[in-house]
Amino acid sequence: MLNLLAISYENIGPFKDQKILLHFEKGNFLIKAPIGTGKSFLFFDGPTYALYKSSTRNILNVQSKTGNIKLLFEVDGQCYLIIRQLKQGKSKDSTASQLFRCEESATELQTKLKKEKLISYGEDLATEILNHNIQLEELTFKNESDLQQQLNQLLPPQEVFVSTIFLLQDAENIFEMQPANRLEVLKNVFGLLGIDESKEIVREKRNELKYQIKAYQDHSRYEDKLKTLLKSLISTFSQLQNLAILRPFLSKEPELISELEMMQEKLSIQNFAFEAELGGFLAKFRSGFEEYTTKVQKKKAERGLLSEQLLKLQNQIGTNNSEIAKHEQRIQQLEKALAEIKADELPKLKAEKAKLIAAQEQCEEKAFSPLLSNFYQQQQSRFQFQVRSNFSLLSNAAFVQELLQLGVQQKQQKELLEQKKANLKQQQAHQELQLQSQIKSLEEQDSFFKQQEAQLQQQLQHFDEQTANDAKFDCSELGKPCPFVQLINQQHFQQRARQKELLLAELSKLQTRKAESHLLEQQAALLKQLEELKKGGNGAEEVHFQKEEEKITENISILKQFLQSFPYKELEQASQEREKLRLELGKVEQALQAQEALLENKDRFQEEKIGLLSTNEQLKLQLSSLEAELQTLKTKDQNVAEELQTLAQEGRNQAEILCSSYEKSLQQGHILIEERKELQLKSKQLVEEEKRLGNLYTILNKELLLFVLSEYLPILSEIINSYLSSVVDYSISIQLKESSEKLELETKIIDEKGEREVKSLSGGQRTILKLVRMLAISSYMKTEMLFLDETVNNLDAETVGKVAQLLTGFVKQRHMKFYTITHNSEIQAMSIWNEVLELGKK
């Protein structure tokens, strides 16, 4: 049995930006709900969608992007929580669901979650469960469809849920439906849909068996296969008969094959079997075939050996050809090298070399070596030049470049020294500021101590004056100041003395702090540092920087004076000419060395050439011998191949192939006949199974349903008529009508005029009949909840009064969750209501 416990909503139906929590408690509740307040969403659409994910209209608020429904319910003693998270989509809203199992009972849950009001705003069911430490176990599923499928197995069918709990204003009246449809509704109510499901399964299985039987009883496929096999068998045997090698082995086979050929069009697989003698010759032929096979194998082995020898010879011939080609390539290289030897070129190259060397010596005369050597000797200690003894032209050019670079470096060092001097001055100024700041701080501290000391001295002076004033008292009796004032006010003056001691102690403490701080000593030391800094601060460093700057300035002057007077352009031109001569001389020396090397190797090249020519002659003689041997082996291999071909022409290979094909056709024929016999047996079994299912279908279609409904309907009719008798003056007859194919449910109105159709009732009477049917089903099914929505519209006052009495009697008999929405004042004024709920009022 399904029992709804509580449900919460957010952004559902007309409830935008609202959270609503609703508890379904036992009792009778009247709901006052103006049109458009969302009562159907709260009590019908919401629970239905939460359980079955089904609705005829949009559940999510049209102006909201997300929303949710959370329903706590009980099925057969087990409690569950289903959560539906809704999200707005472009064409269709999507839903993500979670299902939880709760170990606590429905009674325990309702006790913990009980609220003062059935409807609470701004609250959420899942939050309430969490706040009350109620343990939930989430059930995992593959996907959304899997979750709903499992949930549907727990729940009654949606039609049963709707038909037994909810009676809406626009609900269809069962008694105004077609008889067949009316029966379907009652089957839902009584949970008899399983019979239809079983009947459908039986029908599908029966149709499947019929299809299989038809397929198994169809002989055409096997007939075609048999004819094809017979044609192949006859054709193959005809070819075998034409082979002379096979004729000695044949006996009855030709006669049997001839009979098959004459009758093959008339034969049927149902009464056909292959004669055993059709394959008798195969064993005899294969026995005589062994000698032929041995001979063929020997010839094949002989030819395989010849193939190996041919391959070896071909490899040797290839190796010789490769060696000859390699030698000929080397001979061409040697001939080219010998052709390049030109003995008359050597004197010319030597003369050109001597000429270039003389030109280099002339260039060296323009090296300005004495001038550079003297400068090197004079300034070596100053500039720390690298040790050099070579004052050639190219070396001198490099030395001049070194002097130019040295000048640049000296200039950079001078700039760096100037930056250091500026930094030193900046540092000295910063130190002076720091010292001045520290001196000022000490002066401020000294001023503070003096100020504090003066204040304490002033307080002491004022205190002594006040104490002296307190001690003065002119006594009229004595005619002078009274000497006993301090004795009389002893306590006051003792307190004054203690206060003075505190002031003196504070003064002493201040003087001690001042003495311990040594302000004057610190100030004197800082003034001394400041004076020394102003006089000479960083004098040693400044002197060092000055000397360095003077030295660098002098170095720059020496380098500048020398380089300005030195003929640098002439030296540069001479060095360029010298470099050009060096490159030309290198080319001449390279050509000279190449010619000398060729002359040196001339004899060796000639000897190597002669040796290679001799080796090639020997290889060519060996090659001729190998080619002759190769031709001999090819001739022998051709003879063996012709012998093998002759053996093949005798028809033995062809006979073996045809025998294998003939034997295969015979085997396939035997298999085909056995398959057909098995199918005949299966077909017989399937026919019996189909007959049994047909009988079962008849039982499910009429007999079982007739039996069950015959038990239910009299009781239901009695309950309906019992309720009707208190409101109207007619009763209703509910009878099963049996036809040859199906059952139908007939309903008739019975009154003083006799029987008539339900359609003849007035609108108000049909409304009462619809209500009574719902109350009767609820009583019969003992449902946990009943929801009535505007079910007494269009009734006159007298009838409404009778309906009120009917509802009063109903709720006294049932202890359930009874919710009614109505605008009828008489129904609203009934005393049965435990509470009146007004939707839209928080």
LUMTORLUM-601614 format. One line per 2 residues: for each residue x, z, y of C-alpha. Coordinates in steps of 0.05 Angstrom, whole numbers, padded with zeros to 5 digits, always signed. Layout:
% residues N
X/Z/Y  ...
END
This chain:
% residues 842
+00000/+00000/+00000  +00025/-00019/+00069
+00026/+00035/+00124  +00047/+00023/+00196
+00082/+00084/+00227  +00109/+00063/+00296
+00128/+00001/+00336  +00165/-00012/+00401
+00168/-00074/+00446  +00212/-00101/+00502
+00194/-00164/+00542  +00137/-00182/+00495
+00074/-00221/+00516  +00052/-00201/+00586
+00099/-00140/+00587  +00157/-00167/+00629
+00215/-00118/+00639  +00177/-00064/+00601
+00193/-00021/+00541  +00132/+00005/+00503
+00132/+00052/+00443  +00068/+00059/+00402
+00056/+00110/+00346  +00004/+00096/+00293
-00025/+00164/+00277  -00084/+00183/+00234
-00148/+00194/+00273  -00201/+00157/+00312
-00177/+00125/+00377  -00216/+00087/+00430
-00175/+00037/+00469  -00198/+00018/+00539
-00165/-00048/+00554  -00185/-00098/+00609
-00177/-00171/+00593  -00105/-00195/+00598
-00073/-00126/+00587  -00039/-00148/+00522
-00079/-00107/+00471  -00074/-00163/+00419
+00002/-00166/+00428  +00008/-00090/+00417
-00039/-00082/+00358  -00042/-00151/+00324
+00009/-00204/+00343  +00067/-00155/+00348
+00060/-00122/+00279  +00044/-00189/+00246
+00106/-00222/+00276  +00150/-00162/+00259
+00129/-00164/+00186  +00118/-00238/+00172
+00155/-00273/+00229  +00091/-00311/+00241
+00048/-00321/+00303  +00001/-00373/+00333
+00029/-00363/+00403  +00095/-00345/+00437
+00114/-00273/+00427  +00172/-00270/+00478
+00151/-00262/+00551  +00156/-00331/+00583
+00197/-00305/+00642  +00247/-00266/+00599
+00309/-00292/+00564  +00311/-00238/+00510
+00264/-00187/+00479  +00254/-00147/+00415
+00203/-00118/+00367  +00221/-00057/+00324
+00171/-00035/+00270  +00175/+00027/+00226
+00131/+00019/+00164  +00120/+00046/+00093
+00110/+00005/+00030  +00094/+00040/-00036
+00126/+00106/-00013  +00190/+00074/+00016
+00201/+00071/+00091  +00235/+00013/+00127
+00254/-00008/+00198  +00252/-00082/+00216
+00284/-00105/+00281  +00268/-00175/+00310
+00314/-00196/+00368  +00282/-00255/+00405
+00321/-00304/+00449  +00294/-00358/+00494
+00311/-00430/+00472  +00303/-00498/+00504
+00248/-00521/+00457  +00236/-00461/+00413
+00252/-00387/+00415  +00302/-00361/+00364
+00299/-00296/+00324  +00355/-00253/+00294
+00331/-00199/+00246  +00357/-00135/+00214
+00325/-00094/+00159  +00341/-00020/+00147
+00320/+00028/+00092  +00303/+00101/+00108
+00308/+00156/+00056  +00260/+00203/+00092
+00185/+00201/+00076  +00131/+00175/+00123
+00106/+00246/+00135  +00176/+00271/+00153
+00188/+00212/+00200  +00121/+00220/+00236
+00134/+00295/+00244  +00203/+00283/+00275
+00181/+00225/+00319  +00114/+00254/+00341
+00098/+00246/+00415  +00047/+00278/+00461
+00018/+00208/+00474  +00009/+00152/+00425
+00034/+00101/+00477  +00099/+00116/+00514
+00130/+00071/+00567  +00205/+00062/+00578
+00223/+00084/+00507  +00253/+00049/+00447
+00239/+00063/+00373  +00311/+00053/+00349
+00337/+00100/+00404  +00286/+00153/+00383
+00308/+00147/+00310  +00381/+00154/+00331
+00365/+00215/+00376  +00332/+00251/+00317
+00392/+00238/+00270  +00350/+00198/+00222
+00396/+00162/+00174  +00387/+00087/+00163
+00419/+00041/+00111  +00423/-00031/+00133
+00406/-00082/+00078  +00451/-00143/+00080
+00427/-00215/+00072  +00459/-00284/+00071
+00417/-00310/+00128  +00350/-00303/+00165
+00311/-00341/+00111  +00340/-00296/+00056
+00319/-00233/+00095  +00247/-00258/+00104
+00242/-00279/+00031  +00263/-00210/+00008
+00216/-00177/+00058  +00157/-00220/+00034
+00169/-00193/-00037  +00159/-00122/-00011
+00097/-00137/+00031  +00027/-00159/+00011
+00011/-00232/+00029  -00001/-00243/+00103
-00073/-00264/+00089  -00087/-00198/+00054
-00054/-00159/+00111  -00097/-00194/+00163
-00162/-00194/+00123  -00161/-00120/+00106
-00135/-00087/+00170  -00155/-00129/+00231
-00223/-00152/+00255  -00214/-00191/+00319
-00268/-00214/+00367  -00259/-00288/+00348
-00246/-00276/+00274  -00282/-00324/+00226
-00341/-00295/+00187  -00327/-00300/+00113
-00402/-00309/+00098  -00405/-00372/+00142
-00348/-00407/+00105  -00354/-00460/+00051
-00363/-00428/-00018  -00293/-00449/-00041
-00260/-00423/+00022  -00300/-00359/+00018
-00273/-00348/-00053  -00201/-00359/-00029
-00209/-00303/+00023  -00234/-00254/-00029
-00177/-00273/-00075  -00130/-00254/-00018
-00166/-00189/-00006  -00165/-00169/-00080
-00093/-00192/-00088  -00111/-00247/-00138
-00066/-00299/-00108  -00019/-00288/-00166
-00069/-00322/-00211  -00066/-00386/-00168
+00010/-00382/-00166  +00013/-00376/-00242
-00037/-00432/-00248  +00005/-00477/-00203
+00067/-00461/-00244  +00031/-00479/-00308
+00004/-00544/-00277  +00074/-00565/-00254
+00104/-00548/-00322  +00048/-00586/-00357
+00059/-00649/-00314  +00134/-00644/-00327
+00120/-00642/-00403  +00073/-00702/-00398
+00127/-00742/-00363  +00178/-00722/-00416
+00130/-00739/-00473  +00117/-00807/-00441
+00191/-00820/-00435  +00205/-00797/-00507
+00149/-00840/-00535  +00174/-00902/-00499
+00209/-00944/-00554  +00227/-01002/-00509
+00295/-00975/-00488  +00315/-00963/-00561
+00286/-01029/-00584  +00327/-01066/-00531
+00390/-01029/-00551  +00378/-01044/-00625
+00369/-01118/-00612  +00432/-01120/-00569
+00472/-01085/-00624  +00445/-01132/-00678
+00463/-01193/-00637  +00533/-01166/-00626
+00540/-01149/-00700  +00517/-01218/-00723
+00561/-01254/-00671  +00622/-01214/-00691
+00611/-01226/-00766  +00603/-01300/-00753
+00673/-01301/-00722  +00700/-01260/-00780
+00673/-01311/-00830  +00712/-01367/-00795
+00779/-01331/-00808  +00810/-01354/-00874
+00848/-01289/-00880  +00782/-01249/-00887
+00742/-01293/-00935  +00772/-01264/-00999
+00747/-01195/-00980  +00674/-01213/-00968
+00619/-01206/-01022  +00546/-01188/-01005
+00558/-01182/-00930  +00543/-01255/-00912
+00475/-01252/-00947  +00456/-01186/-00913
+00476/-01212/-00844  +00437/-01275/-00856
+00374/-01234/-00871  +00384/-01192/-00808
+00392/-01256/-00766  +00326/-01283/-00792
+00287/-01218/-00781  +00321/-01190/-00719
+00264/-01209/-00672  +00212/-01175/-00716
+00252/-01111/-00732  +00230/-01045/-00700
+00274/-00983/-00694  +00218/-00939/-00722
+00227/-00967/-00794  +00298/-00995/-00791
+00362/-00973/-00827  +00430/-01006/-00836
+00450/-01026/-00908  +00512/-00990/-00933
+00542/-01056/-00960  +00548/-01084/-00889
+00615/-01050/-00879  +00643/-01052/-00950
+00695/-01107/-00937  +00730/-01067/-00881
+00768/-01020/-00927  +00792/-01077/-00973
+00817/-01119/-00914  +00855/-01061/-00882
+00890/-01046/-00948  +00917/-01118/-00952
+00935/-01116/-00878  +00992/-01065/-00888
+01044/-01116/-00913  +01030/-01161/-00854
+01036/-01102/-00806  +01105/-01082/-00836
+01132/-01152/-00827  +01108/-01156/-00755
+01139/-01089/-00739  +01208/-01111/-00766
+01206/-01174/-00723  +01186/-01133/-00662
+01244/-01085/-00675  +01292/-01144/-00681
+01268/-01173/-00616  +01274/-01105/-00582
+01348/-01102/-00603  +01360/-01172/-00577
+01327/-01152/-00511  +01376/-01094/-00504
+01436/-01140/-00517  +01410/-01191/-00467
+01402/-01138/-00414  +01473/-01112/-00426
+01502/-01182/-00419  +01462/-01196/-00356
+01489/-01131/-00326  +01561/-01150/-00343
+01551/-01219/-00312  +01522/-01187/-00250
+01581/-01139/-00245  +01631/-01196/-00250
+01595/-01237/-00197  +01595/-01176/-00152
+01671/-01165/-00161  +01686/-01238/-00148
+01644/-01237/-00084  +01679/-01173/-00060
+01748/-01203/-00073  +01730/-01267/-00036
+01707/-01226/+00024  +01774/-01189/+00025
+01813/-01254/+00020  +01776/-01280/+00081
+01795/-01217/+00119  +01869/-01225/+00100
+01870/-01298/+00120  +01840/-01280/+00188
+01893/-01225/+00199  +01950/-01274/+00180
+01922/-01326/+00228  +01924/-01276/+00285
+02000/-01265/+00278  +02036/-01299/+00336
+02111/-01285/+00335  +02125/-01323/+00401
+02080/-01275/+00439  +02127/-01215/+00430
+02180/-01235/+00482  +02126/-01250/+00534
+02093/-01182/+00523  +02159/-01145/+00528
+02177/-01182/+00593  +02109/-01165/+00623
+02119/-01092/+00603  +02186/-01089/+00638
+02157/-01120/+00701  +02100/-01069/+00704
+02149/-01011/+00694  +02192/-01037/+00753
+02130/-01041/+00797  +02113/-00969/+00779
+02183/-00947/+00800  +02174/-00981/+00868
+02109/-00944/+00878  +02145/-00879/+00863
+02189/-00890/+00923  +02127/-00880/+00967
+02113/-00811/+00937  +02139/-00771/+00998
+02171/-00724/+00948  +02222/-00691/+00996
+02168/-00674/+01047  +02122/-00643/+00995
+02179/-00609/+00958  +02204/-00576/+01022
+02134/-00551/+01039  +02126/-00525/+00968
+02192/-00487/+00971  +02177/-00457/+01040
+02105/-00436/+01027  +02105/-00420/+00952
+02110/-00345/+00963  +02055/-00346/+01016
+02004/-00387/+00978  +02024/-00370/+00907
+02026/-00444/+00885  +02030/-00460/+00811
+02101/-00471/+00787  +02117/-00545/+00792
+02180/-00587/+00783  +02146/-00655/+00779
+02140/-00689/+00847  +02121/-00758/+00822
+02071/-00801/+00859  +02009/-00781/+00819
+02031/-00708/+00817  +02040/-00708/+00893
+01971/-00738/+00904  +01941/-00682/+00862
+01983/-00631/+00901  +01955/-00657/+00967
+01884/-00651/+00939  +01901/-00580/+00919
+01924/-00564/+00991  +01859/-00593/+01019
+01818/-00549/+00972  +01861/-00489/+00990
+01844/-00500/+01063  +01770/-00499/+01048
+01778/-00435/+01008  +01817/-00401/+01064
+01761/-00419/+01113  +01708/-00390/+01066
+01749/-00325/+01059  +01753/-00319/+01135
+01677/-00325/+01140  +01668/-00273/+01086
+01714/-00224/+01124  +01674/-00233/+01187
+01610/-00216/+01148  +01643/-00153/+01119
+01664/-00131/+01189  +01593/-00139/+01214
+01567/-00100/+01154  +01617/-00044/+01168
+01593/-00037/+01240  +01521/-00037/+01217
+01537/+00017/+01165  +01572/+00060/+01219
+01511/+00055/+01265  +01465/+00076/+01207
+01509/+00137/+01192  +01507/+00157/+01265
+01430/+00154/+01264  +01428/+00196/+01200
+01473/+00250/+01230  +01433/+00251/+01294
+01369/+00258/+01254  +01398/+00316/+01214
+01423/+00351/+01278  +01354/+00344/+01309
+01321/+00373/+01246  +01368/+00434/+01250
+01352/+00443/+01323  +01278/+00442/+01307
+01288/+00494/+01252  +01328/+00539/+01300
+01274/+00531/+01353  +01221/+00550/+01301
+01258/+00613/+01280  +01268/+00634/+01353
+01194/+00622/+01369  +01172/+00663/+01308
+01221/+00719/+01326  +01197/+00721/+01399
+01124/+00724/+01375  +01139/+00783/+01328
+01178/+00819/+01383  +01120/+00810/+01430
+01071/+00835/+01376  +01115/+00897/+01366
+01118/+00911/+01440  +01043/+00903/+01447
+01033/+00946/+01384  +01077/+01003/+01413
+01040/+01000/+01479  +00973/+01004/+01444
+00997/+01062/+01400  +01022/+01099/+01462
+00955/+01089/+01496  +00919/+01115/+01435
+00963/+01179/+01437  +00946/+01194/+01511
+00887/+01241/+01524  +00881/+01283/+01587
+00852/+01351/+01566  +00810/+01384/+01622
+00822/+01452/+01590  +00897/+01446/+01591
+00900/+01406/+01655  +00951/+01359/+01622
+00956/+01309/+01566  +00935/+01339/+01499
+00995/+01346/+01453  +00951/+01349/+01390
+00921/+01279/+01394  +00966/+01250/+01339
+00953/+01310/+01295  +00877/+01305/+01306
+00878/+01228/+01291  +00932/+01234/+01238
+00900/+01182/+01192  +00894/+01131/+01248
+00966/+01139/+01271  +00991/+01136/+01198
+00956/+01070/+01190  +00986/+01046/+01256
+01055/+01067/+01231  +01045/+01027/+01166
+01023/+00966/+01206  +01086/+00972/+01249
+01129/+00976/+01186  +01097/+00912/+01162
+01113/+00877/+01228  +01185/+00903/+01226
+01192/+00880/+01154  +01166/+00811/+01173
+01215/+00809/+01232  +01273/+00830/+01186
+01253/+00778/+01134  +01252/+00724/+01188
+01320/+00744/+01214  +01348/+00744/+01143
+01321/+00674/+01130  +01352/+00651/+01196
+01419/+00681/+01178  +01418/+00653/+01107
+01402/+00583/+01132  +01469/+00580/+01172
+01437/+00533/+01222  +01491/+00540/+01274
+01547/+00526/+01223  +01510/+00465/+01196
+01497/+00440/+01266  +01570/+00448/+01286
+01594/+00411/+01224  +01546/+00353/+01236
+01566/+00348/+01309  +01639/+00346/+01288
+01624/+00290/+01238  +01586/+00251/+01291
+01644/+00258/+01341  +01695/+00235/+01289
+01651/+00176/+01270  +01645/+00154/+01343
+01720/+00161/+01354  +01746/+00125/+01294
+01696/+00126/+01235  +01718/+00068/+01192
+01784/+00053/+01228  +01826/+00042/+01165
+01778/-00010/+01138  +01774/-00044/+01205
+01850/-00048/+01209  +01852/-00076/+01138
+01800/-00128/+01155  +01837/-00146/+01218
+01903/-00157/+01181  +01869/-00198/+01128
+01836/-00241/+01182  +01902/-00252/+01218
+01936/-00272/+01152  +01881/-00321/+01134
+01881/-00350/+01205  +01956/-00361/+01200
+01948/-00394/+01131  +01895/-00441/+01158
+01940/-00459/+01217  +01999/-00475/+01171
+01957/-00518/+01124  +01923/-00554/+01182
+01989/-00569/+01217  +02022/-00596/+01153
+01963/-00638/+01130  +01952/-00668/+01199
+02024/-00691/+01202  +02026/-00716/+01129
+02015/-00792/+01117  +01957/-00781/+01069
+01929/-00852/+01072  +01995/-00883/+01051
+02001/-00834/+00993  +01930/-00849/+00971
+01942/-00925/+00972  +02007/-00917/+00933
+01973/-00872/+00881  +01916/-00922/+00872
+01966/-00978/+00861  +02004/-00934/+00812
+01941/-00920/+00773  +01924/-00994/+00770
+01994/-01010/+00743  +01986/-00954/+00691
+01922/-00984/+00664  +01953/-01055/+00659
+02014/-01027/+00625  +01969/-00993/+00574
+01936/-01058/+00556  +02003/-01094/+00548
+02031/-01038/+00504  +01968/-01040/+00461
+01974/-01116/+00450  +02049/-01108/+00436
+02037/-01054/+00384  +01983/-01097/+00350
+02030/-01156/+00344  +02087/-01113/+00317
+02039/-01082/+00266  +02015/-01150/+00243
+02087/-01175/+00235  +02104/-01113/+00196
+02045/-01123/+00147  +02050/-01199/+00141
+02086/-01198/+00073  +02040/-01144/+00045
+01978/-01184/+00066  +02005/-01247/+00032
+02020/-01209/-00033  +01950/-01178/-00034
+01918/-01246/-00023  +01956/-01277/-00081
+01937/-01219/-00127  +01863/-01224/-00110
+01863/-01300/-00123  +01894/-01288/-00192
+01843/-01233/-00209  +01785/-01278/-00189
+01810/-01333/-00236  +01810/-01284/-00294
+01740/-01258/-00276  +01713/-01329/-00273
+01741/-01344/-00343  +01709/-01280/-00369
+01643/-01299/-00334  +01641/-01367/-00370
+01649/-01331/-00437  +01594/-01282/-00421
+01546/-01337/-00400  +01558/-01375/-00465
+01544/-01311/-00505  +01481/-01299/-00463
+01455/-01369/-00479  +01466/-01357/-00554
+01426/-01291/-00552  +01369/-01325/-00513
+01363/-01378/-00566  +01361/-01326/-00621
+01308/-01285/-00582  +01265/-01347/-00574
+01267/-01360/-00648  +01243/-01289/-00664
+01188/-01296/-00612  +01165/-01361/-00645
+01163/-01326/-00713  +01120/-01270/-00684
+01074/-01322/-00653  +01068/-01357/-00720
+01047/-01291/-00753  +00996/-01280/-00698
+00968/-01350/-00709  +00951/-01332/-00780
+00892/-01293/-00751  +00911/-01224/-00774
+00912/-01193/-00704  +00847/-01227/-00687
+00817/-01205/-00753  +00836/-01132/-00739
+00805/-01135/-00669  +00741/-01166/-00696
+00737/-01115/-00753  +00744/-01058/-00704
+00689/-01088/-00660  +00644/-01099/-00722
+00655/-01027/-00745  +00641/-01000/-00676
+00574/-01037/-00673  +00554/-01008/-00741
+00571/-00937/-00717  +00532/-00946/-00652
+00472/-00971/-00693  +00473/-00909/-00737
+00479/-00864/-00676  +00421/-00900/-00642
+00375/-00890/-00702  +00393/-00816/-00706
+00380/-00807/-00632  +00312/-00838/-00640
+00295/-00791/-00698  +00314/-00731/-00655
+00271/-00755/-00597  +00212/-00764/-00644
+00220/-00691/-00666  +00226/-00668/-00593
+00166/-00710/-00573  +00123/-00676/-00626
+00146/-00607/-00602  +00131/-00625/-00529
+00060/-00649/-00547  +00046/-00582/-00579
+00075/-00545/-00518  +00033/-00588/-00470
-00030/-00571/-00509  -00015/-00497/-00506
-00004/-00501/-00430  -00069/-00539/-00422
-00107/-00481/-00456  -00070/-00431/-00411
-00088/-00471/-00349  -00162/-00470/-00368
-00158/-00394/-00375  -00124/-00385/-00308
-00169/-00434/-00272  -00235/-00403/-00291
-00239/-00351/-00345  -00189/-00299/-00319
-00211/-00306/-00247  -00284/-00301/-00269
-00269/-00239/-00309  -00232/-00203/-00252
-00281/-00221/-00196  -00340/-00202/-00240
-00311/-00132/-00240  -00298/-00129/-00164
-00359/-00165/-00134  -00415/-00117/-00156
-00378/-00058/-00126  -00363/-00095/-00062
-00435/-00120/-00056  -00461/-00050/-00066
-00416/-00022/-00010  -00435/-00079/+00038
-00510/-00071/+00026  -00504/+00005/+00033
-00474/-00005/+00103  -00524/-00060/+00120
-00584/-00018/+00102  -00569/+00031/+00159
-00568/-00024/+00212  -00611/-00084/+00191
-00671/-00098/+00146  -00638/-00148/+00100
-00586/-00146/+00044  -00536/-00197/+00019
-00527/-00227/-00050  -00456/-00247/-00072
-00453/-00288/-00136  -00400/-00329/-00172
-00420/-00400/-00186  -00384/-00435/-00244
-00376/-00510/-00247  -00338/-00553/-00296
-00275/-00554/-00253  -00275/-00492/-00209
-00309/-00428/-00186  -00346/-00419/-00120
-00374/-00357/-00084  -00446/-00363/-00062
-00476/-00315/-00011  -00550/-00309/+00005
-00591/-00266/+00053  -00648/-00228/+00018
-00705/-00198/+00059  -00781/-00193/+00056
-00785/-00270/+00063  -00740/-00281/+00002
-00672/-00314/-00002  -00642/-00356/+00054
-00575/-00381/+00081  -00528/-00336/+00122
-00529/-00390/+00176  -00602/-00373/+00189
-00582/-00305/+00219  -00580/-00295/+00294
-00513/-00286/+00330  -00521/-00211/+00334
-00539/-00206/+00260  -00478/-00247/+00241
-00435/-00201/+00283  -00462/-00141/+00245
-00450/-00176/+00178  -00378/-00190/+00198
-00367/-00117/+00218  -00399/-00090/+00154
-00357/-00136/+00111  -00293/-00108/+00144
-00316/-00035/+00136  -00334/-00048/+00063
-00267/-00080/+00047  -00231/-00023/+00082
-00271/+00028/+00042  -00260/-00009/-00024
-00185/-00022/-00013  -00175/+00048/+00019
-00131/+00017/+00073  -00088/+00064/+00117
-00109/+00030/+00181  -00167/-00009/+00212
-00166/-00044/+00279  -00232/-00069/+00311
-00230/-00113/+00373  -00295/-00124/+00412
-00336/-00126/+00348  -00404/-00105/+00378
-00411/-00157/+00433  -00480/-00190/+00444
-00518/-00134/+00410  -00581/-00102/+00438
-00582/-00028/+00455  -00621/-00008/+00393
-00573/-00044/+00347  -00513/-00015/+00383
-00541/+00054/+00370  -00547/+00038/+00296
-00476/+00011/+00295  -00453/+00076/+00329
-00486/+00116/+00273  -00454/+00069/+00221
-00384/+00080/+00251  -00396/+00155/+00254
-00413/+00157/+00180  -00353/+00112/+00164
-00301/+00155/+00199  -00329/+00219/+00169
-00316/+00190/+00099  -00246/+00164/+00115
-00185/+00200/+00141  -00146/+00140/+00167
-00117/+00106/+00228  -00179/+00078/+00263
-00169/+00040/+00328  -00226/+00007/+00367
-00227/-00035/+00430  -00294/-00042/+00463
-00328/-00046/+00531  -00394/-00021/+00505
-00410/+00045/+00540  -00450/+00073/+00482
-00393/+00062/+00432  -00345/+00091/+00483
-00389/+00153/+00491  -00388/+00169/+00417
-00361/+00238/+00398  -00318/+00212/+00340
-00258/+00194/+00384  -00198/+00240/+00379
-00166/+00207/+00439  -00181/+00153/+00490
-00122/+00106/+00504  -00122/+00066/+00569
-00074/+00007/+00567  -00036/-00008/+00632
-00035/+00065/+00655  +00032/+00100/+00647
END
